[in-house]
């Protein structure tokens, strides 16, 4: 059978598999009904489960409020402040309110989740009612099977690589967290893909060497997304990225040495979305045994900080275009909030060279002006500072102080 009939099916599967890792306080069943899909995962992955996987079931009607409670618990700030941060950085429409944005985000999660594995409770959760996204996806039994394989791959990752602990350590780093999720979701998607191929008499090794087929899958999947068009693009794209770009990254590792090469990633995971987007950068760093860039988040003196974030190449590419985010090395984005609630944004970034820095600075300043801001821009070689917002005195002090990377070097 040709590989091409797989493309529409895989696109549908990938479009639906927007995992939301939530911790529902449910009691696991005494015995696992997942023996068959667990065996499928073991056969594909070449690793054995170290022990059985706990299972539990929840009703779909419970999910929205549980999702809200989990987000409140996991965020380092309130949901309202999170939406303020996204508006201030222009990831979402600055005129939108938290009352509009939060239901859109939670609705996106609820509409897409089919089942999930939670590494904190080490439990596989099934949902008693199908997701709305399942209605147009054809063979429900096949869909349920591939979802089980995908989510049980997370259980295998948890048992062998302790993914929950590592993920928790990255919760305050947007960029590193997104990169790590890209590894675990990319691997689970590849295992799922391999399982489907085996059912159709195909071999994974043959498919991953065919760039044309892989590109066709990605293109078809992008067109098959069953998501409300009113949902902000940032919510959708940041959820999709770990699956599609993560899959490409894991395939790059697999082509270098099969599943053992994927195993090695967990000992030294990518610490930035740049390494996900450009796998050769990751493998060159690992081969050279150089450490991943870990940003030094220096406190901005004289300011009441709402947050300090590490964005990375993917986030900058979302804002200013991928072509203007190439060459990213490091960044820090601080958001201050005064007593009146007005915000000021202080960004500093480091780039491969002067040319990349200038390209980014020009594009980002233009982007900010298009969104009604008046940016103060300064560039020192490959280093860029851009600030905007309510506190002009803070902006002036920020522009006159060393960059975080310079402070860390002293």
Backbone torsions as a table, in degrees:
resi	resn	phi	psi	omega
1	UNK	NA	137.1	177.0
2	UNK	-65.4	153.3	178.3
3	UNK	-73.8	-20.5	-172.3
4	UNK	-62.5	-34.9	176.8
5	UNK	-60.9	-17.8	178.6
6	UNK	-72.9	-24.6	-170.3
7	UNK	-58.0	-52.9	-179.3
8	UNK	-61.4	-39.1	-179.9
9	UNK	-64.2	-48.0	-178.5
10	UNK	-63.7	-36.3	177.9
11	UNK	-62.4	-43.2	178.9
12	UNK	-63.7	-43.6	-179.5
13	UNK	-61.7	-49.3	-178.0
14	UNK	-63.2	-38.6	-179.6
15	UNK	-64.1	-31.3	-177.9
16	UNK	-85.6	-24.4	-172.5
17	UNK	-84.9	68.4	174.5
18	UNK	-103.0	86.7	-174.8
19	UNK	-63.6	136.7	170.1
20	UNK	-120.0	109.4	-177.4
21	UNK	-81.1	105.3	-179.6
22	UNK	-122.8	153.3	-177.3
23	UNK	-107.9	93.9	178.9
24	UNK	-91.5	131.8	-177.7
25	UNK	-81.9	79.3	179.1
26	UNK	-118.0	153.9	177.9
27	UNK	-85.2	128.8	179.1
28	UNK	-68.7	154.3	175.8
29	UNK	-71.9	158.5	-177.4
30	UNK	-72.4	-33.8	178.9
31	UNK	-127.0	149.6	-177.2
32	UNK	-90.4	132.9	175.3
33	UNK	-90.5	14.3	-169.5
34	UNK	-105.9	21.8	-175.7
35	UNK	-58.7	-44.3	-176.9
36	UNK	-65.5	-52.6	178.4
37	UNK	-65.2	-30.1	175.1
38	UNK	-62.9	-40.6	177.6
39	UNK	-64.3	-38.2	177.6
40	UNK	-61.7	-43.5	179.3
41	UNK	-63.0	-44.8	179.5
42	UNK	-62.0	-41.4	-178.9
43	UNK	-63.9	-40.1	-179.7
44	UNK	-73.7	-47.7	-167.9
45	UNK	-82.0	-22.8	-179.5
46	UNK	75.3	16.4	174.7
47	UNK	-123.9	149.7	178.6
48	UNK	-100.9	143.0	170.7
49	UNK	-63.8	136.6	-179.0
50	UNK	-77.7	-23.3	176.9
51	UNK	-161.9	173.5	-179.2
52	UNK	-64.7	162.8	179.4
53	UNK	-107.1	125.2	177.0
54	UNK	-65.8	147.4	178.9
55	UNK	-130.1	154.5	175.4
56	UNK	-155.5	159.8	179.6
57	UNK	-124.4	145.4	177.1
58	UNK	-132.7	157.8	175.0
59	UNK	-86.9	141.4	-178.4
60	UNK	-61.1	-31.7	-177.9
61	UNK	-65.2	-20.4	179.6
62	UNK	-80.7	-17.9	-167.6
63	UNK	-65.2	-47.0	-175.1
64	UNK	-53.8	-49.6	-178.2
65	UNK	-69.3	-34.3	177.7
66	UNK	-67.6	-37.6	176.1
67	UNK	-61.9	-45.0	178.9
68	UNK	-60.0	-45.9	-179.0
69	UNK	-63.1	-39.1	-179.9
70	UNK	-67.3	-40.7	178.8
71	UNK	-63.8	-42.9	178.2
72	UNK	-59.2	-39.6	-178.2
73	UNK	-69.9	-36.5	-171.2
74	UNK	-89.6	-24.7	-178.0
75	UNK	-77.0	146.2	176.9
76	UNK	-78.5	-0.2	177.2
77	UNK	-145.3	174.7	-178.0
78	UNK	-71.7	163.3	175.9
79	UNK	-60.8	-38.9	178.3
80	UNK	-62.3	-42.3	179.0
81	UNK	-67.6	-36.6	177.2
82	UNK	-60.1	-44.4	179.1
83	UNK	-67.8	-34.0	175.2
84	UNK	-63.1	-41.9	178.4
85	UNK	-61.5	-46.3	179.7
86	UNK	-63.2	-39.3	178.0
87	UNK	-68.0	-43.3	-177.4
88	UNK	-62.5	-37.0	179.8
89	UNK	-87.3	-1.7	176.8
90	UNK	67.9	30.3	171.5
91	UNK	-77.2	-27.4	174.0
92	UNK	-128.9	167.2	-178.8
93	UNK	-56.0	122.9	-176.7
94	UNK	-66.0	-14.4	178.3
95	UNK	-88.7	-10.0	178.9
96	UNK	-71.6	153.3	178.0
97	UNK	-108.7	162.2	177.4
98	UNK	-60.8	-34.1	179.3
99	UNK	-64.2	-25.5	175.9
100	UNK	-87.7	-42.3	-171.5
101	UNK	-75.0	-42.3	-176.6
102	UNK	-60.6	-48.8	177.5
103	UNK	-61.3	-33.3	177.5
104	UNK	-65.2	-42.4	180.0
105	UNK	-67.1	-47.5	-179.8
106	UNK	-65.8	-36.4	178.0
107	UNK	-65.4	-37.0	176.9
108	UNK	-63.1	-47.1	178.2
109	UNK	-57.3	-52.4	-174.2
110	UNK	-62.9	-37.3	-175.6
111	UNK	-72.3	-23.6	-173.5
112	UNK	-102.1	-27.2	-172.7
113	UNK	-69.1	129.6	-178.3
114	UNK	-107.9	-35.2	176.9
115	UNK	-172.9	165.4	-180.0
116	UNK	-160.0	156.8	174.5
117	UNK	-110.5	131.3	179.6
118	UNK	-108.2	110.0	-177.9
119	UNK	-68.6	-17.0	179.4
120	UNK	-74.7	-35.3	177.1
121	UNK	-104.3	-2.1	179.6
122	UNK	54.6	45.0	-173.3
123	UNK	-130.6	138.6	172.5
124	UNK	-92.0	123.8	-178.8
125	UNK	-108.1	124.5	170.1
126	UNK	-99.4	157.5	-179.8
127	UNK	-115.7	129.8	-171.0
128	UNK	-63.7	-30.8	179.8
129	UNK	-112.6	144.7	-179.0
130	UNK	-68.3	155.7	177.4
131	UNK	-74.0	151.7	174.9
132	UNK	-54.1	-32.5	-179.1
133	UNK	-66.5	-15.7	-177.9
134	UNK	-77.8	-18.9	-171.0
135	UNK	-58.4	-37.0	-175.1
136	UNK	-106.4	19.0	-173.9
137	UNK	-103.1	12.4	171.3
138	UNK	77.3	-129.0	-171.8
139	UNK	-61.6	102.0	-175.5
140	UNK	-65.9	-37.2	-179.5
141	UNK	-65.4	-42.8	177.6
142	UNK	-64.0	-41.8	179.2
143	UNK	-60.9	-44.0	179.8
144	UNK	-60.3	-38.4	-179.8
145	UNK	-65.9	-44.3	-178.5
146	UNK	-70.8	-31.4	175.9
147	UNK	-64.9	-43.0	177.8
148	UNK	-59.6	-44.3	179.7
149	UNK	-61.7	-45.0	-179.4
150	UNK	-60.1	-50.8	-174.9
151	UNK	-71.4	-33.6	178.1
152	UNK	-72.0	-22.1	171.3
153	UNK	-63.1	-35.8	175.6
154	UNK	-64.1	-37.3	177.0
155	UNK	-63.9	-40.7	177.6
156	UNK	-64.4	-42.5	176.8
157	UNK	-60.1	-41.6	-179.5
158	UNK	-62.7	-45.0	-177.7
159	UNK	-68.5	-33.8	-177.2
160	UNK	-95.3	-32.7	-170.7
161	UNK	-122.8	2.3	175.2
162	UNK	54.1	52.1	-173.8
163	UNK	-64.1	-30.5	-179.1
164	UNK	-64.1	-42.5	-179.7
165	UNK	-64.7	-43.4	-179.0
166	UNK	-67.8	-41.0	179.6
167	UNK	-62.3	-40.7	178.8
168	UNK	-61.2	-36.3	-179.1
169	UNK	-68.2	-18.6	-176.9
170	UNK	-104.5	9.2	-170.2
171	UNK	-64.0	-21.9	-180.0
172	UNK	-96.1	7.7	-177.5
173	UNK	-123.2	100.5	-176.9
174	UNK	-54.4	-47.3	-172.7
175	UNK	-70.4	-49.7	-178.8
176	UNK	-65.5	-36.8	178.5
177	UNK	-64.9	-43.6	178.5
178	UNK	-64.2	-37.4	178.3
179	UNK	-65.2	-43.1	-179.3
180	UNK	-67.5	-40.8	176.5
181	UNK	-62.1	-30.6	177.9
182	UNK	-66.7	-33.5	176.8
183	UNK	-68.3	-50.9	-174.4
184	UNK	-70.5	-36.1	177.8
185	UNK	-76.7	-34.9	177.1
186	UNK	-63.3	-42.4	178.6
187	UNK	-65.0	-45.1	-179.4
188	UNK	-62.8	-35.7	178.0
189	UNK	-68.7	-36.4	179.1
190	UNK	-70.2	-38.4	176.3
191	UNK	-63.6	-44.0	177.2
192	UNK	-59.3	-44.7	179.5
193	UNK	-62.5	-43.2	179.7
194	UNK	-63.9	-39.1	179.2
195	UNK	-64.0	-42.7	177.3
196	UNK	-62.9	-42.2	-179.5
197	UNK	-61.8	-43.0	-179.4
198	UNK	-62.1	-37.7	177.9
199	UNK	-64.5	-24.4	-178.5
200	UNK	-101.1	8.9	178.1
201	UNK	77.6	18.6	-179.1
202	UNK	-105.2	163.2	178.9
203	UNK	-113.9	134.9	-179.3
204	UNK	-59.8	-42.5	-176.5
205	UNK	-57.8	-36.5	-179.7
206	UNK	-69.5	-38.5	-177.4
207	UNK	-70.7	-44.0	-175.2
208	UNK	-68.1	-17.8	176.7
209	UNK	-86.1	-8.8	-177.4
210	UNK	-99.7	94.4	-176.4
211	UNK	-61.7	-34.8	-178.2
212	UNK	-63.8	-41.3	179.3
213	UNK	-67.5	-41.8	179.6
214	UNK	-62.8	-42.7	178.4
215	UNK	-65.8	-37.1	178.1
216	UNK	-64.3	-39.2	177.8
217	UNK	-61.7	-46.6	-179.1
218	UNK	-63.3	-43.2	-179.2
219	UNK	-65.3	-43.1	-179.7
220	UNK	-66.4	-39.9	-179.7
221	UNK	-62.8	-38.8	179.9
222	UNK	-61.9	-29.6	-178.9
223	UNK	-86.3	-13.4	-172.6
224	UNK	-98.7	5.3	-175.3
225	UNK	-65.4	129.0	-179.7
226	UNK	-101.3	71.3	-174.5
227	UNK	-130.3	137.6	178.8
228	UNK	-56.2	128.4	-176.6
229	UNK	-65.6	-17.0	-179.1
230	UNK	-79.9	-12.5	179.4
231	UNK	-69.3	132.0	179.7
232	UNK	-52.4	133.7	-179.1
233	UNK	-54.0	-33.2	-179.0
234	UNK	-61.1	-42.6	179.3
235	UNK	-60.1	-45.2	-176.6
236	UNK	-68.1	-50.5	-174.0
237	UNK	-67.9	-34.6	179.0
238	UNK	-71.9	-23.7	174.9
239	UNK	-81.6	-35.1	-177.6
240	UNK	-76.2	-35.0	-174.3
241	UNK	-49.0	-48.9	-177.3
242	UNK	-61.2	-28.4	-177.8
243	UNK	-78.4	-50.9	-174.3
244	UNK	-82.8	-50.8	178.5
245	UNK	-72.5	-32.4	174.4
246	UNK	-64.1	-39.2	176.8
247	UNK	-61.0	-44.6	179.5
248	UNK	-61.1	-40.8	180.0
249	UNK	-64.5	-46.7	-178.4
250	UNK	-66.2	-35.9	175.3
251	UNK	-61.8	-39.8	178.0
252	UNK	-60.1	-39.0	176.9
253	UNK	-69.1	-44.2	-178.4
254	UNK	-59.8	-39.6	179.9
255	UNK	-66.4	-18.6	179.5
256	UNK	-88.4	-9.6	-178.1
257	UNK	171.6	25.2	177.2
258	UNK	66.6	-159.5	-177.3
259	UNK	-63.9	-32.4	175.3
260	UNK	-58.4	-33.6	177.3
261	UNK	-68.3	-33.3	176.0
262	UNK	-68.5	-40.3	176.9
263	UNK	-53.6	-41.8	-174.9
264	UNK	-65.1	-25.2	-179.2
265	UNK	-58.5	-36.7	-174.1
266	UNK	-69.5	-20.0	176.2
267	UNK	-77.7	-20.0	-178.6
268	UNK	-152.6	73.1	-172.5
269	UNK	-70.7	158.1	172.2
270	UNK	-58.7	139.5	178.9
271	UNK	-109.5	10.2	178.3
272	UNK	-154.4	154.8	175.8
273	UNK	-69.3	-19.4	173.5
274	UNK	-59.1	-41.6	-178.5
275	UNK	-71.7	-24.8	174.0
276	UNK	-74.6	-44.9	-178.7
277	UNK	-69.3	-30.0	-178.5
278	UNK	-127.9	79.2	-175.3
279	UNK	-54.2	-32.0	179.6
280	UNK	-60.5	-33.2	177.0
281	UNK	-63.0	-42.1	179.3
282	UNK	-63.5	-50.4	-175.6
283	UNK	-67.9	-30.6	175.9
284	UNK	-67.6	-41.2	178.2
285	UNK	-63.6	-44.6	-178.9
286	UNK	-64.0	-42.4	-179.7
287	UNK	-63.8	-36.3	-179.6
288	UNK	-81.6	-8.6	-179.6
289	UNK	57.9	39.9	175.8
290	UNK	-99.7	147.3	-177.6
291	UNK	-72.1	151.9	174.0
292	UNK	-70.7	151.2	178.5
293	UNK	-68.4	121.5	175.7
294	UNK	-116.8	113.8	-173.1
295	UNK	-66.0	141.4	173.0
296	UNK	-91.0	114.0	-176.9
297	UNK	-92.0	92.8	-178.8
298	UNK	-83.1	139.8	-179.6
299	UNK	-69.8	136.8	174.8
300	UNK	-85.3	115.5	-175.7
301	UNK	-69.6	146.0	174.5
302	UNK	74.6	22.6	-178.3
303	UNK	-136.9	148.9	172.9
304	UNK	-94.1	98.6	-173.9
305	UNK	-78.3	129.1	170.3
306	UNK	-77.5	-41.0	179.7
307	UNK	-167.3	163.7	169.7
308	UNK	-132.0	121.8	-172.6
309	UNK	-119.2	156.2	176.3
310	UNK	-117.5	109.8	-168.9
311	UNK	-90.1	-50.9	179.6
312	UNK	84.2	173.3	-172.8
313	UNK	-61.6	-40.9	-176.3
314	UNK	-63.1	-45.9	-179.4
315	UNK	-63.7	-42.1	178.2
316	UNK	-65.3	-38.7	177.5
317	UNK	-62.4	-36.1	176.8
318	UNK	-61.5	-40.6	-176.8
319	UNK	-76.5	-47.1	-168.9
320	UNK	-115.5	2.2	-178.4
321	UNK	99.1	138.2	-177.1
322	UNK	-56.4	-38.0	-176.1
323	UNK	-65.8	-20.5	-179.3
324	UNK	-99.0	1.1	179.9
325	UNK	-111.1	0.7	177.0
326	UNK	-67.0	147.0	178.4
327	UNK	88.0	6.3	178.1
328	UNK	-63.3	140.2	177.0
329	UNK	-120.2	-44.6	-174.4
330	UNK	-163.3	160.2	175.2
331	UNK	-162.3	165.1	170.1
332	UNK	-146.8	131.8	179.2
333	UNK	-124.9	113.5	-179.9
334	UNK	-106.0	138.4	177.3
335	UNK	-121.9	118.2	177.5
336	UNK	-100.1	150.9	178.5
337	UNK	-134.8	125.6	-178.7
338	UNK	-85.8	-179.3	-175.9
339	UNK	-63.5	-24.8	179.2
340	UNK	-85.0	-3.7	178.6
341	UNK	91.3	1.1	179.7
342	UNK	-79.2	145.9	-174.6
343	UNK	-108.6	155.0	174.2
344	UNK	-135.3	133.3	-176.8
345	UNK	-111.5	129.4	-179.7
346	UNK	-121.5	111.1	-178.3
347	UNK	-114.9	139.7	173.2
348	UNK	-138.1	140.8	-175.9
349	UNK	-147.4	156.8	179.8
350	UNK	-125.2	138.2	-173.8
351	UNK	-126.3	164.9	-177.8
352	UNK	-56.9	-38.7	-176.5
353	UNK	-157.1	176.6	-176.7
354	UNK	-63.0	-39.4	-177.2
355	UNK	-62.8	-45.7	178.4
356	UNK	-65.0	-39.1	179.4
357	UNK	-62.7	-43.7	-179.7
358	UNK	-66.2	-41.1	178.8
359	UNK	-59.9	-45.4	178.9
360	UNK	-65.3	-48.4	-176.9
361	UNK	-58.1	-42.8	179.4
362	UNK	-64.3	-45.7	-178.0
363	UNK	-67.2	-42.1	-177.6
364	UNK	-69.5	-41.2	177.4
365	UNK	-61.9	-41.6	177.7
366	UNK	-63.4	-42.9	178.7
367	UNK	-59.1	-45.7	-178.6
368	UNK	-64.7	-42.1	178.2
369	UNK	-62.7	-37.4	178.2
370	UNK	-65.6	-22.1	178.9
371	UNK	-102.5	18.7	171.9
372	UNK	86.0	5.2	179.2
373	UNK	-93.2	159.9	176.1
374	UNK	-117.5	92.8	-173.5
375	UNK	-78.1	141.7	169.4
376	UNK	-99.4	121.2	-170.7
377	UNK	-119.4	135.5	172.2
378	UNK	-142.8	143.4	179.8
379	UNK	-133.4	133.0	176.6
380	UNK	-127.1	93.0	-175.9
381	UNK	63.3	-124.6	-179.8
382	UNK	-85.2	7.1	-177.7
383	UNK	-106.0	137.1	-176.2
384	UNK	-130.4	134.7	170.3
385	UNK	-120.6	129.9	175.6
386	UNK	-136.9	129.7	-178.6
387	UNK	-135.6	151.1	176.4
388	UNK	-158.8	160.0	176.9
389	UNK	131.2	-161.6	-167.3
390	UNK	-78.2	-30.6	-169.7
391	UNK	-100.1	92.5	-177.8
392	UNK	-66.7	-34.0	179.2
393	UNK	-65.8	-41.4	178.2
394	UNK	-64.5	-40.4	178.7
395	UNK	-62.0	-41.7	179.6
396	UNK	-63.9	-43.5	178.7
397	UNK	-64.5	-40.8	-179.4
398	UNK	-62.0	-43.0	-178.7
399	UNK	-68.8	-21.0	-178.2
400	UNK	-96.7	2.8	-179.4
401	UNK	-107.0	157.8	179.5
402	UNK	-64.0	154.7	174.3
403	UNK	-68.1	158.5	179.6
404	UNK	-57.6	-38.3	-179.3
405	UNK	-66.4	-34.1	178.2
406	UNK	-71.1	-39.5	179.4
407	UNK	-63.9	-39.9	-178.5
408	UNK	-67.9	-26.6	-176.9
409	UNK	-77.7	-18.9	-176.7
410	UNK	-79.3	NA	NA
